[in-house]
């Protein structure tokens, strides 16, 4: 019997690809170039691993059906869960740590969303994007204006029903950041995927975070020799 052919293409070893790199920057040493090309091979492996993980994510079986009638208050009035999809078949929801118990919103959530505000229109060419928090919509809109956000769509979950079911409320925190993806196929809405890495999955000496890493701030800092120093945490205001 003939053996089935694998659909996975054979990949050139990462070290061979790295060896094809012809970059050489002014006054660099041979020691630097050897170390940089060794790092390049690891970066190629990382890229490949990210692709494998993304493929596994896309291949998940159908998630749980969304059967509750969640209601939100949007900037233009009340909406239900299906309304958040608009004309798209996939919905990304970020749960923002800005509940009524907070005098000011979470600086790290705010940093992330500030970067997403610039990307929101690009994201929404493909999928719907919603930001949900537990404060009244008037409070969310006021901060949106203060921050200068133009493109993010904000929704208030003052009933907390959605937030309770999709881990934007945890035993430790009254509101917690959460990242969830939902699908609508043939009229049925299902949960597709959520970021499920928290403090208990963090490695020693590292900030707890998910993979993929949603924070552009961290991505940039990880490319620098300082990395994520102890004072990396963002602020809501900076001196002008």
C-alpha positions in Angstrom: 0.0 0.0 0.0 1.4 3.4 -0.9 2.2 5.6 2.0 0.1 8.8 2.2 1.9 12.0 1.4 2.2 14.6 4.1 0.7 17.9 3.3 3.3 19.7 5.5 6.0 21.1 3.3 9.6 20.3 4.2 11.3 23.3 5.6 14.9 24.3 5.2 16.7 24.1 8.6 16.7 27.4 10.3 20.5 27.5 10.6 20.7 27.2 6.8 18.3 30.1 6.3 20.2 32.2 8.8 23.4 31.5 7.0 22.0 33.1 3.9 21.8 36.4 5.7 24.2 38.9 4.1 23.6 41.8 6.4 26.7 43.5 8.0 26.4 46.7 9.9 29.2 49.3 10.1 32.1 48.3 12.4 30.5 45.2 13.7 32.9 42.4 14.9 33.0 38.8 13.6 32.0 37.7 17.1 28.9 39.9 16.9 27.9 38.5 13.4 28.3 34.9 14.6 26.1 35.5 17.6 23.6 37.5 15.6 23.2 34.8 13.0 22.8 32.2 15.8 20.0 34.4 17.2 18.5 34.8 13.8 18.2 31.0 13.5 16.3 31.0 16.8 14.1 33.8 15.6 13.2 31.8 12.5 12.3 28.8 14.8 10.2 31.1 16.9 8.3 32.4 13.8 7.7 28.8 12.7 6.4 27.9 16.2 4.0 30.8 16.2 2.7 29.7 12.8 2.2 26.1 14.2 0.3 27.4 17.2 -1.9 29.7 15.1 -2.7 26.7 12.9 -3.6 24.6 15.9 -5.8 27.5 17.1 -7.6 27.7 13.8 -8.2 24.0 14.0 -10.0 24.0 17.3 -13.3 22.1 17.3 -16.5 24.2 17.8 -16.6 26.0 21.2 -19.6 26.4 23.5 -22.7 28.0 22.1 -23.6 31.4 23.4 -27.1 30.9 24.7 -27.6 33.8 27.1 -29.1 37.0 25.8 -26.3 39.4 26.9 -27.1 43.1 26.8 -24.8 46.0 26.6 -25.0 49.8 26.5 -23.2 51.1 23.5 -22.3 54.7 22.5 -25.4 54.8 20.3 -27.7 53.0 22.8 -28.6 49.4 23.9 -27.3 46.4 21.9 -27.5 42.7 22.2 -24.6 40.2 21.7 -25.4 39.5 18.1 -25.3 43.3 17.4 -21.6 43.4 18.3 -20.8 41.3 15.2 -22.2 43.9 12.8 -21.8 42.4 9.3 -18.9 40.2 10.3 -18.8 36.5 11.2 -16.1 36.7 13.8 -16.0 39.0 16.9 -13.1 39.9 19.1 -13.9 41.3 22.6 -11.4 42.8 24.9 -12.6 43.2 28.5 -11.2 46.5 29.8 -10.3 46.9 33.5 -12.3 50.0 34.1 -15.1 49.0 36.5 -17.1 51.4 38.7 -14.9 50.6 41.7 -11.9 52.1 39.9 -11.1 55.8 40.1 -9.1 55.5 36.9 -8.7 52.7 34.4 -5.9 50.1 34.3 -2.8 51.8 32.8 -1.7 48.6 31.0 -5.1 48.0 29.5 -5.2 51.6 28.4 -1.7 51.3 26.8 -2.8 48.3 24.9 -6.1 49.9 23.7 -4.3 53.1 22.7 -2.3 51.1 20.2 -5.4 49.2 19.1 -7.2 52.4 18.4 -4.8 53.1 15.6 -5.3 49.5 14.2 -9.1 49.2 14.8 -10.1 50.1 11.3 -7.6 47.7 9.8 -8.8 44.9 12.1 -12.4 45.6 11.3 -11.8 45.0 7.6 -11.8 41.3 8.7 -13.5 40.9 12.1 -15.6 42.9 14.5 -13.8 44.4 17.5 -15.5 45.5 20.7 -14.2 46.8 24.1 -16.3 45.9 27.1 -16.0 47.4 30.6 -18.3 47.4 33.6 -18.5 51.2 34.2 -21.5 53.1 32.8 -21.1 54.1 29.2 -21.0 57.8 30.0 -17.8 57.2 32.0 -16.2 55.1 29.3 -17.0 57.7 26.6 -15.6 60.5 28.8 -12.3 58.6 29.1 -12.3 57.8 25.4 -12.4 61.5 24.7 -9.7 62.2 27.2 -7.4 59.7 25.7 -8.2 60.8 22.1 -9.4 57.4 20.9 -11.4 57.7 17.7 -11.9 54.2 16.4 -12.5 51.8 19.3 -16.1 50.8 19.9 -16.9 50.8 23.7 -19.7 48.9 25.5 -20.8 48.9 29.1 -21.7 45.6 30.8 -23.3 47.1 33.9 -25.2 43.8 34.5 -21.9 42.0 34.6 -23.5 38.9 33.1 -21.0 38.7 30.2 -18.1 39.6 32.3 -18.9 36.9 34.9 -19.2 34.2 32.2 -16.1 35.0 30.2 -13.6 35.6 33.0 -13.5 39.4 33.1 -14.4 38.9 36.8 -12.2 36.5 38.8 -12.1 35.5 42.5 -9.2 37.8 43.0 -10.4 40.9 41.1 -13.7 42.7 40.6 -12.7 43.3 37.0 -9.9 41.6 35.1 -8.6 41.8 31.5 -9.9 39.2 29.2 -9.6 38.5 25.5 -12.2 36.4 23.8 -13.1 35.5 20.2 -16.5 34.4 19.1 -17.8 33.1 15.8 -21.2 33.3 14.1 -21.7 30.5 11.6 -25.1 29.6 10.1 -26.8 31.9 12.6 -25.2 30.1 15.7 -22.9 32.1 17.9 -20.1 30.1 19.6 -17.1 30.9 21.7 -14.0 30.2 19.7 -10.9 31.0 21.8 -9.8 32.9 24.8 -6.5 33.9 26.3 -6.2 31.5 29.3 -2.7 32.3 30.6 -2.7 34.1 34.0 -0.5 34.5 37.0 -0.5 30.8 37.8 1.0 30.0 34.3 3.8 32.7 34.6 7.4 31.5 34.6 9.6 32.6 37.5 10.9 36.2 37.2 8.7 37.1 34.2 5.6 39.2 33.9 2.5 37.1 33.5 1.3 37.4 29.9 -0.3 35.4 27.1 1.0 34.1 23.8 0.5 35.6 21.4 1.6 38.8 23.2 -1.0 41.4 22.6 1.1 44.4 23.9 3.1 46.3 21.2 4.9 48.0 24.1 6.4 44.6 25.2 7.2 43.6 21.7 9.3 46.8 21.2 11.0 46.6 24.6 11.9 43.0 24.0 14.0 44.1 21.0 16.2 46.4 23.2 19.1 45.5 25.5 17.2 46.8 28.6 14.2 44.5 27.9 11.4 44.9 30.3 13.0 46.6 33.3 11.1 46.9 36.6 9.9 50.3 35.6 8.3 49.3 32.3 4.8 49.8 33.5 2.9 52.4 31.5 1.3 55.5 32.9 -2.0 57.2 32.1 -0.3 60.6 31.9 3.1 61.8 31.0 4.7 65.3 31.4 4.6 67.4 28.2 
